[in-house]
Amino acid sequence: MINDGIKNKELFSYEYRIFRPDGSERDIWTEVGEYSTNDAGEVISLSGITQDITEMKATERELRKSENLLQRIYDLLPVGLWITDEKGKLIRSNKMVKEIWGKDILVGIEDFDVFHGRRLPSREEIQPDDWASVHTIREGITVRDEMVEIDAYDGNTKTILNYSTPIFDDSGQMEGAIVLNLDVSELRKAEELLSTQLDELRRWNLATLGRENRIRELKMEINKLLVETGRDPIYQSVMDDENE
């Protein structure tokens, strides 16, 4: 690159590392800004600026390490997580987003028609500008425990709890939002199964109770007929109930 740049008399910059006599290393940035040529047009000298960027490169490396660590933490979370910018665009996500939605989705508010869901229990269809994160960005509010039935891109219908809360900087200006999706599909299925079983149990109990009451009434009628004909009643248990 350097030889080609000099040959073509182009302005260019490059980074390199030097080793000092004391054994220390320094990162250097150089930009070539001007050429001097002889009468034949050949480059005889060049000038530019050189800057020691060792500290800047060290800061960049530490930043990359922090970013990688943060992403690993994100990916360990058992919830789908998005970060938005100040305009509501989804700019970062973790692995659970793909697990829940069937694919990773990073789009702006204007493209939220890629999401399909219904609020529960009303089953009201959620419009693109009515998702929780949109309200957070536009109104600065926190949305908690919003139960939504979604159509995921893996072909499955799932139930999630949707959360959204704003992110503010030190001056109180909104920088974006955090969006969390907790998949409660299996829990909801278990609750529905339990509810069905309880309904069956109630119906069985009512049917059983009704049958027992009818048997008791028949025994009482038989006892009454026996007494009327001068005979002793034969069902003592219902007589005891009457005397209580």
Secondary structure as UniProt FT lines:
FT   HELIX           2..7
FT   TURN            8..9
FT   STRAND          12..19
FT   TURN            21..22
FT   STRAND          25..37
FT   TURN            39..40
FT   STRAND          43..52
FT   HELIX           54..76
FT   STRAND          80..84
FT   TURN            86..87
FT   STRAND          90..93
FT   HELIX           95..101
FT   HELIX           109..114
FT   STRAND          117..119
FT   TURN            120..123
FT   STRAND          124..125
FT   HELIX           128..130
FT   HELIX           132..139
FT   STRAND          143..151
FT   TURN            153..154
FT   STRAND          157..168
FT   TURN            170..171
FT   STRAND          174..183
FT   HELIX           185..228
FT   TURN            229..230
FT   HELIX           236..243
//
